[in-house]
Amino acid sequence: MIEAEVGSTVDPSSPLYRQMITLMNNRSAMYEKGNFKELALDDCDKILSLDHKHAKARARKLKILESQKDFQRALVEVCAVQLVYMQENREKLRLGLPTPPPSVDQAKLEQ
């Protein structure tokens, strides 16, 4: 459950829950554009604590960490992105079926 500003809780299966995550993601994007990177990272962390598969928050966090030259934490995020990709496509990968391209370039992984 997520706590709303007024102290009540919101059920994760409700549309309000998804809307709150979307609004936090939009706020994080605005913080990033306004060069408030720590605030953007805080919002990304909040989103990922609620939905660890949220691709936009994870990608934004990775981009900010790379821009701050915090490569150790960026590497953790790259690994997390790859893990989510592998979990979502486990059966296709196991059977050798075509899968969508990973969200992180192979060149970035090698870098």
Secondary structure, DSSP 8 states (H G I E B T S, - for coil): -EE-TTS-EE-TTSHHHHHHHHHHHHHHHHHHHTT-HHHHHHHHHHHHHH-TT-HHHHHHHHHHHHHTT-HHHHHHHHHHHHHHHHHHTHHHHHHT------SS-HHHHH-
